[in-house]
Amino acid sequence: MTNAATVTLRKLGNSDMDLTPVGFGAWAIGGGDWQYAWGPQDDSDSIAAIHRALDLGINWIDTAAIYGLGHSEDVVARALQGTSHRPYIFTKCSMRWRGDKSIYNSLKSESVAEELEASLRRLHVDTIDLYQVHWPNPEDEIEEGWEALEKLRRQGKIRWIGVSNFNVEQMERVRKIAPITSLQPPYSMLRRAIEAEILPYAQAHGMGVINYSPMVSGLLTGKMTAERVASMPADDWRRKGVEFNEPRLSRNLRLVDLLRQIGSGHGVAPGVAAVAWTLHHPAITAAIVGGRNARQVEETASALTFRLSEDEYQRISAFLIANPV
């Protein structure tokens, strides 16, 4: 089991926050019955997962208002009421929902301020440690939204501000208004597009990077099979995901076999090797790892300390080159 004392913390960009190399991702615990759901979820399992993550030393939680249409933030607050741990709490704005659960995007200053107040209420906190623009959408409102975040930061309602899913041109636009503490992009061995320009840009400007989906939404955990994908609930968004369908699925499951071989030599699960692969990149500060119950959290907890050797990293690279889709 991971010893919190042995975990090396990593400073997030220009902030005063030293993060554990993995944080708890709270997307799936938003529950089912919304556009980007992972299927039904038991709140008691979610709370147990958060408690176990904190017990193992994880010191930050990443959520968003849109996850479960506010429900994820509610669950995070309930979990923290029952523990003495005080992790950093990161959440996001820009994706909103109507009464019929349809989703729309807004970065108007009034909308951002309204979203922040709602997140503060749901999370039962006075200040958000890191408040992020979830998506640069609508494109023509990103400057207005970023100006609003900086204004709210100066008011003390936000400690640090960041962006998620932004490209270089969009980051350059908002960086002229106020510094970007962090970027949150998708990054895994199956999604490497950000290596070309986005990660070098973040490094050059001293921005922290916390990547999401390092295990490709559960695909690289070692628990996924073709049969399990076929039997996913109808409201699990992954059923339509390109990596979860042929022709990619078979290749991806062979990749998991390689991760299992590498991980077994160290007593860690394939998913832990997948997370370690992303942390191998010098631009990555920390990775977001979800967990729907305490057992899942325990299975990936070794990602706090496990690192791939250069030889192991190259074995994975060779597979990816030899097995393009």
Buried (B, 14 or more C-beta within 10 A) or exposed (E): EBEBEEBEEBEBBBBEBEBBBBBBBBBBBBBBEBEBBBBEBEBEBBBBBBBBBBBBBBBBBBBBBBBBBBBBBBBBBBBBEEEEBEBBBBBBBBBBBEEEEEEEBBBBBEBBBBBBEBBBEBBEBEBBBBBBBBBBBBEEBBBBBBBBBBBBBEEEBBBBBBBBBBBBEBBEBBBEBBBBBBBBBBBBBBBBEBEEEBBEBBBEBEBBBBBBBBBBBBBBBBBBEEEEBEEBEEBBBBBEBEBBBEEBBEBBBEBBEBBBEBBEEBEBBBBBBBBBBBBBBEBBBBBBBBBBBBEBBBBBBBBBBBBBEEEBBEBBEEBBEEEEE
